[in-house]
Amino acid sequence: MSPTFLPATEQLALIRRRTITPGELAEEHITRIQRLNPQLNALVDFDPERVREQARHLRPGPLSGLPVTVKSSIAVAGYRCEIGSVLNRGSVPEKSAVVVERLLQAGAIVLGTTNCPEFLMAYETENLLHGSTRNPWNLEYSAGGSSGGESAAIAAGLSAAGLGSDSGGSVREPAHFTGICALKPTAGRFPAAGHLPPCLGPFAFLGAIGPMARTVADLALLFATLSGQDPTDASSMPIPHRAVTLAEAKRFPIGWFEDDGLVPVTAETRAAVQSAARALERHGFTVRPFRPTALEAARKLWWTFFMQCGAMLYGPAIRGREDQLSPTFRDFLSIAQAEIPLTAGTLLDAWVESDQVRARLLDEMREFPILLCPVCSIPAFRPFERSWIVEGQTVGYLDAMRYAQWFNLLAGPAAVVPVGRSDAGLPIGVQVAGRPCADELVLAVAEAVEAEFGFVAPPLSR
């Protein structure tokens, strides 16, 4: 197998043992990008010479020589950060995001930046600027969104690991679609400065920059290296990293559920969650059926903040330029504008209610601090599909993704691990979620799930 398919931790071990040089590892990734990216359309700013230059001038550190990619909504100095919009064509930041600076200080090599939907407001990666990113399991399917370029690159071995962002499932749904791992951290555990759009207002707790990789151990490495307080970020948390052992994790009961009682999931999705629950039981965890009652209330509030406030935040930037917007983003706007407009009073009410609903969820999760559940109702879909028949019921696009949205409202951590396959041979992940600031516990439980399942190279790369 090509070294590009080894976990990031093993690629680093090869470098430390001098089995491969950083330059040779970079060349392996360059070759894969040149061969497969024309089919996948995952990277949108890639220059082999810049990669080689970084490999020649490495910084020492825990990630020294590791080739990574970064979603093109997270500023990397000298690389295009266009957020998938022709309105931002050619935008190149002069300063990197704080989390990217930490990557570079740790010695990582940035291969390039990856595709995303326009302004990040979609669950598939498609835009007028760079086109559609495809799934390495089947090029007729989407890689998801909004971190779809990142997930496709990592799944296909174009990148060892990378950074996405998530305010409604945007690292978790693409990971589920492409068969990799991802973590939406607790809001504030990763510095958000340098993300576009800025993680401010409701997006300060809805949104988070998060790691994406092929194994949970790789997520844990990135989390340990990149998390930590940013003294200039009012939302950043002064919480030191502390890994949780398997023995410690087993002291926490896990509640699991196959669906939320409102929107069905596919039979293969149910089977994946059941398989993960049984695997945790075999590892000695206490696993019980449990579903919080506040999930739908959380989802409704997420809708208010993500859909309606999101549309309001973009209003000034797009005014008078609507004819330049992608069909996917116009679709988002039409859904948001169909709602009753927010007033100062209704927005304030929603803000207060969000604290009340989060308190309800936290109270319900005292008995089961970890939840195991689906990531989405469905596996990967074809570009521009917007509804599906699941268990005899029509499930719409945004409803199918609700399983990720609750934990953005909660602002707690949620990880995705690949577990099963659909009848069409597409990956199915499961979600491990926890209370805010329990990121290390979530990763420990996710690693226990992964021990019986985990990453498989997609057909495109075999």
HELIX and SHEET records of a PDB file:
HELIX    1   1 PRO A    3  PHE A    5  5                                   3    
HELIX    2   2 ALA A    8  ARG A   16  1                                   9    
HELIX    3   3 PRO A   22  LEU A   40  1                                  19    
HELIX    4   4 PRO A   48  ARG A   56  1                                   9    
HELIX    5   5 VAL A   86  ASN A   88  5                                   3    
HELIX    6   6 VAL A   98  GLN A  105  1                                   8    
HELIX    7   7 GLU A  118  LEU A  120  5                                   3    
HELIX    8   8 GLY A  148  ALA A  155  1                                   8    
HELIX    9   9 ARG A  172  THR A  178  1                                   7    
HELIX   10  10 PHE A  203  LEU A  206  1                                   4    
HELIX   11  11 VAL A  216  LEU A  226  1                                  11    
HELIX   12  12 LEU A  246  ALA A  249  1                                   4    
HELIX   13  13 ALA A  267  ARG A  282  1                                  16    
HELIX   14  14 LEU A  295  TRP A  303  1                                   9    
HELIX   15  15 THR A  304  CYS A  309  3                                   6    
HELIX   16  16 GLY A  310  ILE A  318  1                                   9    
HELIX   17  17 GLU A  322  GLN A  324  5                                   3    
HELIX   18  18 PRO A  327  GLN A  337  1                                  11    
HELIX   19  19 ALA A  344  GLU A  364  1                                  21    
HELIX   20  20 TYR A  397  ALA A  400  1                                   4    
HELIX   21  21 ARG A  402  LEU A  410  1                                   9    
HELIX   22  22 ASP A  439  GLU A  450  1                                  12    
HELIX   23  23 PRO A  459  SER A  461  5                                   3    
SHEET    1   A11 LEU A  43  PHE A  46  0                                        
SHEET    2   A11 ILE A 109  THR A 114 -1                                        
SHEET    3   A11 PRO A  67  LYS A  71  1                                        
SHEET    4   A11 ALA A 161  ASP A 166  1                                        
SHEET    5   A11 ALA A 208  ALA A 213 -1                                        
SHEET    6   A11 CYS A 181  LYS A 184 -1                                        
SHEET    7   A11 ALA A 414  ARG A 421 -1                                        
SHEET    8   A11 PRO A 427  GLY A 434 -1                                        
SHEET    9   A11 ILE A 370  PRO A 374 -1                                        
SHEET   10   A11 ILE A 254  TRP A 256  1                                        
SHEET   11   A11 VAL A 287  PRO A 289  1                                        
SHEET    1   B 2 GLU A 126  ASN A 127  0                                        
SHEET    2   B 2 GLY A 131  SER A 132 -1                                        
SHEET    1   C 2 ARG A 134  ASN A 135  0                                        
SHEET    2   C 2 ASN A 138  SER A 142 -1                                        
SHEET    1   D 2 SER A 387  VAL A 390  0                                        
SHEET    2   D 2 GLN A 393  GLY A 396 -1                                        
END                                                                             
